Amino acid sequence: MLGREGLVIKGSDTLGAKMVPMLAEAFKRQHPEIHFEIAAEGSTSGIAALIDGTCNIAMSSRTVKAQEESVAMGKGVTFYPIVVAYDAMCVIVNVDNPITALRVRDVEGIFTGDIKDWSLIGGRRGRISVYTRNTSSGTYQDWKELAMRKRDYALHSQKLAGNEQIAAEVARNPHGIGYVGMAYVNLPGVRTISVVRGDGIRIEPTLEDIQKGRWPYARATYFYTNGEPKGTVRRFVEFVLSPTGQRIVEIAGFVPARTSR
């Protein structure tokens, strides 16, 4: 049973590992009677929990799928999407990797397995170790669509549960490469690389490039509720979208969904 004075929030690791706990703590300072249960186990798990009635809010870094819509309708659940922040998926390499930029087509080639050695793209000789999120992650799906033209991941890619795990593996492996959300690019042992578009323009995953639509791996992130939020759920959503909440979103390393004034 979902508690009357509690909020159960499940889903995306991208949102739930850092940003949502920060928002929950700030909300609790204003409403100490509210308790939170936050489980960051992937967008798919959150959406499934919302369908099953075991959470109030599903965190998701992707939109719901047609199959999920169908299952939800069969259980009387109506998805209500709320964009809470924008995120940029960033390519990270080991700090000792001399590569500073990759062409968009090279990024695709690395993650699909067409390019298997760093020497083929101007780096030191060595087999590329590819780290990705696992299949329950919305980031896994978004990267496939935005960076790989919906192609399959390389057979030798290694699937991990979260952004921090990917960063940790890349930090340990001089030949590693992975992708993480914008909030996780400053973890020790890794650094981001620039991307060279098809027109030859080199871009960085900066706030300006994301806001102006220049970064190719940007996406919206969502809260999903069952119908329009009410009661405590609505109060928390309104807080998240308020200037105070959106400032916390920015501090957590995301791009605000609404301009804070």
N, C-alpha and C positions, 0 to 999 in steps of 0.2 A: 504494500500500500504506500502511496505517496503521501508524505506528511503534510498537514495543513500549513504548518509554519516552517516548512523546509522546501528546498529546491533540489531536485535531482537532475544533474546535467551530465550527459554522456556524449561521447563521440570523438571528434577530431583531436589528435595529438597536437597538431599545429596550433589550435586554439586553446586546448585544455591543459597543456603542459605549463603554460606561463601566463597568457593573457587573461583567460577567464578566472583563474585563481586570484589574480591581482584585482580584477573587477569585483569578485565576490568579497574579498577582504574590505575593499573600500565601501561596498554596499552594507556590509555587516557593521561597520562603524556608525552608520546612520540608523541601522535597524538590527540591533544586537539580538533581537528575538528570533531572527531568521538563521537557520543553519543550512549549510550546503553539503551536498555529496557530489563530487566531481570525478568522473572516470574518463580518462583520455585514452581510448583504445581503438580509435579509428572512426572515420565518418560513417562507414557502413554499420558498425556496431551501434552507434548513436541513433541512426535512422531506424534500425531494427528495434531498439529499445523504445523509441517513441511509438512505433506501430504496436508494440506489445503492451504499452501503457506502463512501462517501468522507469520512465523518466519524464520530466516536465519539459525539458529543452534538449534537442539534439544539436550538437555542434557539428558543423560540416564544412569542409573546404571544397565541396562540389555541390552541384544541384542534384536533386533526387532523380533516380532513374525511372523509366516507364514501368518497369517490373515492380519497383517499390511502390509507385503510385497505385498500381493495380492491387497489390497485397493490402495496402493501407485502406483502400476503398472497401475491400471485403471485410475489414474489421471496423468500419465506421470512423476511420481516422482521416482527417483532411489536413494535408501539409500546409502550413502557413510560413512562407519564407521571409526572413528578416536579414538583410545585409548589415553586418555589424562592423566589418573592416575589409580592407583590401590588403592582399599579401603579394609578395613577389617571391617566386621560387628562384633561388640563386644557385649557380654552379660553384661548388667548392673543390679545391684541391689541397694537397699537403703543402705546408709553408715552404718546403724545400723544392717544390716543383717549379722549374724555370718558366713554364708556360704562363703567360699573363692574359691571353685572349684566345678565344676559339671562334671560328665561324659557326653560324647557326647550323649549317649542314654537317660540320664536324661534331657538334654536340649530338645531333641526331645519330650520326654514324657510331659514336662511342657507345651510346646507350642502347642501340639496336644490335651492336656487335659487329658492324661492318668494319670498324677501326679498332684493332686490338692491341696496337703497340704505340707508345708515345712518340717513337721516332718517326712515325708516318705523318705526324702533324707538328714537327719541329721541336719535339722534346727529346729527352735522353732515352736511349733504348731501354725498354722494359715493358712487360705485359701490363696493360691497363686493368686495374681492379675496379669494377663498377659496383657501387652501392646504391640501392634504391629502397623506397618504402615497401611495406608488404601490401598484399592485394586488398586488404580491408581498408586501406588508407585512401581518402579522397585525393591526396597529393599524388599517389601512385597513378591514379586515373588522369588527373589534370596534366601531369608531366607527359604521359603517353600521348595525350591529345595536342598539347601546346608545343612540345619539343620533338616529338617522334612521329608526327603525322599519323597517329593511331597505330603505328607499327608495334610489333611485339618487342619486349625487352630482350637483351642479349641472354643467351642460355647460361652464360657464366656469371651473370649479375647476381649479387647477394642481397636478399631482401631482409630489411631490418624494421623494427617496430616504430621507431620515432626519429625525429630530427637530431636529437642529441646522440643517439646511437650511430647514426650515419657520420656525424661530425667526428665522433670518437674513433671510428674505424679509419676514416680518411687521415686523421691526425697521426695514427699509428703506422700508416702505410704510405711510403713515398710515391707509390704508383697509383694511389687511390683517387677516385673522383666520385662525387655524389651531388645530390641537390638537397637543399634545406630551405625552410621558410626564412623570410627576411629577418625574423627575430633571432635567428640562430647563427648568423654569419660571423659573429665575433667570438666564437668559442675557441679555446686555445688549440694551436697546432694546425689550423686551417686558414685559408683565405679565399675570397671570391675572385672570380676572373671575369673580365669583360667579354662581351659578345659582339661579334662583327656581323652585321646584317648583310643580306644579299646585295644591298646597294653600296656596301663597303664602309658604312658608317659604324664606328665603334661606340658602343654605349655601355653604361654602367648601371647597376641596380640601385640607382639613387632615388630618393623621394620624388624629385622633379621628373625624372624619366618615367617613373611609374605613374605619377599623376597625369602626365601628358600622353600616356599610352605608348611610349616608345619602347619600354621593356617588353620583350616578347613572351615572357613567362609569368605575367601577372594574372591574378584571378580574384574574384570576390569570395568572401567567406561568410557563412550563414549561421544563424540560429533558426531551427525549425521548431514550431510548436503545433499542437493539434488544434487547428482553428485559431482564430485571433486570440492572442494572449489575454488572460484575465487575472484579476487578483494579484497575488504576490509575483507571479510570472510577469505580468504586465508591468508592475512597478520595477522589477529588475531590468526588463528590456528597455524601459524608458530611461532608467539610470545609465545603461550602457550607451544609449544613443544621445544622452545629454552632453553638454560641453565638458563636464567633469569626466564622464565615462570615456568620451572620445579622446580626451587628453591622456587617460590611462592607456587606451589602445595605442596611441602614438608612443608613449614611454615604453610600452612592451615591444615595440619594434615593428608595428603595423602601420598601414596608411589608414587614417580615419575614414569612415564611411560618410561622415558628415563633418562639415567645417566647424571647428570650435572657435567661438568668438568670445 
